[in-house]
Amino acid sequence: MRLSGKSDYKMEEPIQNNIKCPVFRESDEIIKNIILKLEKVSPREKQDYAQDILVEANTLLLCSDYNSKNPDCPNCHSISRKYLQEYGHLPKSIG
């Protein structure tokens, strides 16, 4: 369980940096900023921040512009699912 807020998202950064979609880039930047804040907050605040990550990741997964022929889209979904796996437990496990 990663309660420190440290993520494996850096493993995906070469893919993330190559995704040109403005929707992804905006949400991913928001998520990265939230992850940095996780190390500095109380357990209750971690729940709130984790919830914000889940909202951003789900927004990307529900994107109305999804196009399976554009490699950015499956890559975005893959990264978004990893965020859900990584941070989906925090709202339930802290408190």
C-alpha positions as CSV (number, residue, x, y, z in Angstrom):
1,M,0.0,0.0,0.0
2,R,1.5,3.4,-1.0
3,L,0.4,5.8,1.6
4,S,3.4,8.1,1.1
5,G,2.0,9.4,-2.2
6,K,5.0,8.2,-4.2
7,S,3.9,6.8,-7.5
8,D,5.3,4.7,-10.3
9,Y,4.1,7.3,-12.8
10,K,7.7,8.2,-13.6
11,M,8.1,4.9,-15.3
12,E,5.5,6.1,-17.8
13,E,6.9,9.5,-18.3
14,P,8.4,8.9,-21.8
15,I,5.0,7.8,-23.0
16,Q,3.3,10.7,-21.1
17,N,5.7,13.2,-22.6
18,N,4.9,12.0,-26.1
19,I,1.1,12.3,-25.7
20,K,0.0,15.5,-27.5
21,C,-3.6,15.6,-26.5
22,P,-4.4,18.8,-24.5
23,V,-7.0,17.1,-22.4
24,F,-4.5,14.4,-21.3
25,R,-1.7,16.9,-20.7
26,E,-3.9,19.1,-18.5
27,S,-5.2,16.3,-16.4
28,D,-1.9,14.6,-16.1
29,E,-0.3,17.8,-14.9
30,I,-3.0,18.1,-12.3
31,I,-2.5,14.5,-11.2
32,K,1.3,15.0,-10.9
33,N,0.8,18.1,-8.8
34,I,-1.6,16.2,-6.5
35,I,0.9,13.4,-6.1
36,L,3.6,15.8,-5.0
37,K,1.2,17.2,-2.4
38,L,0.3,13.7,-1.0
39,E,3.7,13.4,0.9
40,K,3.0,16.6,2.8
41,V,-0.6,16.3,4.0
42,S,-2.5,14.6,6.8
43,P,-4.2,11.2,6.2
44,R,-7.6,12.9,5.9
45,E,-6.2,15.3,3.2
46,K,-4.7,12.3,1.4
47,Q,-8.2,10.9,1.0
48,D,-9.4,14.1,-0.6
49,Y,-6.4,14.3,-2.9
50,A,-6.7,10.7,-3.9
51,Q,-10.3,11.3,-4.7
52,D,-9.2,14.2,-7.0
53,I,-6.7,11.9,-8.7
54,L,-9.5,9.4,-9.3
55,V,-11.8,12.0,-10.7
56,E,-9.1,13.2,-13.2
57,A,-8.2,9.6,-14.2
58,N,-11.9,8.7,-14.7
59,T,-12.4,11.9,-16.8
60,L,-9.7,10.7,-19.1
61,L,-11.1,7.2,-19.4
62,L,-14.5,8.7,-20.3
63,C,-13.1,11.1,-22.9
64,S,-15.6,11.6,-25.7
65,D,-12.7,12.2,-28.2
66,Y,-11.3,8.6,-27.7
67,N,-10.0,7.2,-30.9
68,S,-8.4,3.7,-30.8
69,K,-6.5,4.5,-34.0
70,N,-4.7,7.4,-32.4
71,P,-1.9,5.9,-30.3
72,D,-2.2,8.7,-27.8
73,C,-5.7,7.5,-26.7
74,P,-4.8,3.9,-25.7
75,N,-1.7,5.2,-24.0
76,C,-3.8,7.7,-22.1
77,H,-6.2,5.0,-21.0
78,S,-3.3,2.8,-19.9
79,I,-1.8,5.5,-17.8
80,S,-5.2,6.5,-16.4
81,R,-5.9,2.9,-15.3
82,K,-2.5,2.8,-13.5
83,Y,-3.5,5.9,-11.6
84,L,-6.8,4.3,-10.6
85,Q,-4.9,1.1,-9.5
86,E,-2.3,3.2,-7.6
87,Y,-4.6,5.6,-5.8
88,G,-8.0,3.9,-5.8
89,H,-7.4,2.4,-2.4
90,L,-6.5,5.6,-0.6
91,P,-10.0,7.0,-0.1
92,K,-11.0,3.6,1.5
93,S,-7.9,2.8,3.5
94,I,-7.1,6.0,5.4
95,G,-9.2,7.3,8.2
